[in-house]
Amino acid sequence: MRPSAKGKASGKTPRAGRTPNPRRRKDNFSILIWTAVALGVLLVGLGFLYFKIQHGKEAPLTEQQPPVPPAPPQPIPPPPVEPTVPKPAPKPPPEETAHTANPEPIAPPVPVKPLTLKERADAETDRLLENPAAKTVTPSPQAAAGKPGIPVVPTAQVKPVPGAVAPPAAKETPVSPSATAASPPLVQPVPLGQAKGAPVRALPLDPNKLDTERIAAYQVALERIHFSCGFIDGDQGMRTQRMLRAYQASRGLSTTGMLDQPTRDAIGEPGEPFLNYTVTADDVASIMPKPATWIEKSKAKRLGYNDIWEMLAEKFHCTRAYLKALNHGVTQPEAGIEVIGPKVFPAAPIPMAASLRINLGETTLEALDANGKIIAFFPCSIAKDKNKRPNGVLTVKVVDPHPDYTFDPALFADAAKAENITHKMMIPPGPRNPVGTAWVGLSLPGYGIHGTPEPENISRTQSHGCFRLANWNAEKVLKMVKVGTPVDVEP
C-alpha cells in the first residue's frame, strides 16, 4: 500500500491500523462538559433535598400552632394619681387571718339545720355498732337546765347517718356451768339494738292529744330510763299508772299516776319512738315448735320462741296485739319484711342499785340508790298463796343470766301425775324456760327474782312464790345487783 500524500509531507509515518479523527476529540470534550453540568445539577439537587429534609422535621409543629392574633390596641392609660396610703392596721390574730386577708366581701354564712332526733339516733346507732364500748347517753335539755328529763342520744361524727343500737353489749355476768352445758349454739334472733339503718316513725304533731301512739311514746321514753310499765301497749292502765307514780316520786312531782303537764314536761318530748325493723333470716330460724309436755321440754336443747309475733313483741318490749295493730298490713312476718315497733334502744346505762324494794300490795319492784331514791321500776308477779309470800329483808345470793330449771313433781303434782313423772328433771334454758332468761337467787331457799315465758301476764297471774318479771326487765335487775344486795319485801 502506498502512503498518502499528507503523511509523506509531514514526515511522520502513521501507526498501522489507526486513522486520526478530529471530530472524536470534540465529542469527548462535550461529554466532559455535560458530565460536569450533570454533577453540578445533582449536587444542587442533593443540597436542596438535604435542606428540605432538615427543615421539614419542624414543619408539622409549626403548622399546628394557631396563628397569633393581632394585639388589640392598647388604651391610653389615665394620668397617674397619687395613692392615699392608709395607716397600717394592727395584725389580726392567726385564726382570723384567713377571713380578713381577702379584700372581697364575704357572703353571710349559710344557716346549718340542726340534726333531727332521727339523725341523732341513727348516728348513735352506727357509732355504737362500730364501737360498743363507747356507749354514752347525754342528759336531755331539761336535765341540762337543772330539770329532770329523759336521756337524749348524743350527736356523733359518723360517715352516713340518720340511729338499732350499738347494740346492747353481750351479758357481762358470767354464765353458770349448768347453763353452758345445757345451751348449745343455736340460732338466736337479732337483738333490736343491732338493727342498722332503721328509720324512725314520727309522732302526731299535737303534743296535747294523748292518743294511743303518744301514750306509747311516753312509755317508750320511760322504758329507756328503766321505768317500765311491763310492756308497751299505748294504754294508760294500772301498770302505767303505777310506773308514773314511781317516776313522779323520783322527780319530786305530785304522784298523780297520770301523764299530766308537769310529768310530760319532766319527761320531755318523746320525739320519734318508733322504727322500722327488717325481719332477718336468723329471726325466723330461731322459732321452734313448742313442747307439749314437761318430758318433751326436758328433752329439748333449748326452749326458744314458738311464734314470730311473740319473738318480735319481746324484742320491742310490747304486746303482740299492739305490735299487730301497728302492722295491720302484715299477716305473717318473714325474712325481709319490715315491721314497725317501739324504739326502746338506745337506752340509758343500767345503774347499780344499792337495794331493791318489792311491794307485795302493788306487785312492783323498785331499784333504789344509796339515798333511797327510785332509779328503776318494774311490775312483777307474786305468789298466789299468801303463806308463800316472804316478808322482810332478804339478800341476793346468786345471779344466773342463762338459767335452767329443775322440775319438781312436788310443786307440779297434777302435771307429774298426768305424765307419770316421779323424779326431778332438768329443763334447758331459753326465753320459754319457766324462769325466763335471768335468775337472781335470794337468801330464802327456793326463792328468787326471775323472768317469765309469758311476759304479757306480768301482774295478772301469780307465781308459786318467786317474783316474776318480763324477761327484758329481769335481765336489767340482774345487771343492777350483786351478791349481797339487800332486797326489802314489803306487804
BELMOJO-V812254 format. One record per run of one state. SS is the DSSP state (helix for helix, strand for strand, loop for the rest). FROM is the first residue (numbers start at 1). LEN is the number of residues. If there is no record, write none. Layout:
SS|FROM|LEN, SS|FROM|LEN
//
This chain:
loop|1|4, helix|5|6, loop|11|11, helix|22|35, loop|57|2, helix|59|6, loop|65|29, helix|94|7, loop|101|16, helix|117|14, loop|131|1, helix|132|3, loop|135|3, strand|138|1, loop|139|2, helix|141|4, loop|145|7, strand|152|1, loop|153|24, helix|177|6, loop|183|9, helix|192|3, loop|195|5, strand|200|2, loop|202|10, helix|212|13, loop|225|2, strand|227|1, loop|228|4, strand|232|1, loop|233|5, helix|238|13, loop|251|10, helix|261|7, loop|268|6, strand|274|5, loop|279|2, helix|281|5, loop|286|8, helix|294|6, loop|300|8, helix|308|9, loop|317|1, strand|318|1, loop|319|1, helix|320|7, loop|327|11, strand|338|5, loop|343|12, strand|355|5, loop|360|4, strand|364|5, loop|369|5, strand|374|6, loop|380|1, strand|381|1, loop|382|1, strand|383|1, loop|384|2, helix|386|3, loop|389|3, strand|392|9, loop|401|4, strand|405|3, loop|408|5, helix|413|7, loop|420|5, strand|425|3, loop|428|11, strand|439|4, loop|443|5, strand|448|3, loop|451|4, helix|455|3, loop|458|5, strand|463|1, loop|464|3, strand|467|2, loop|469|2, helix|471|10, loop|481|5, strand|486|5, loop|491|1
//
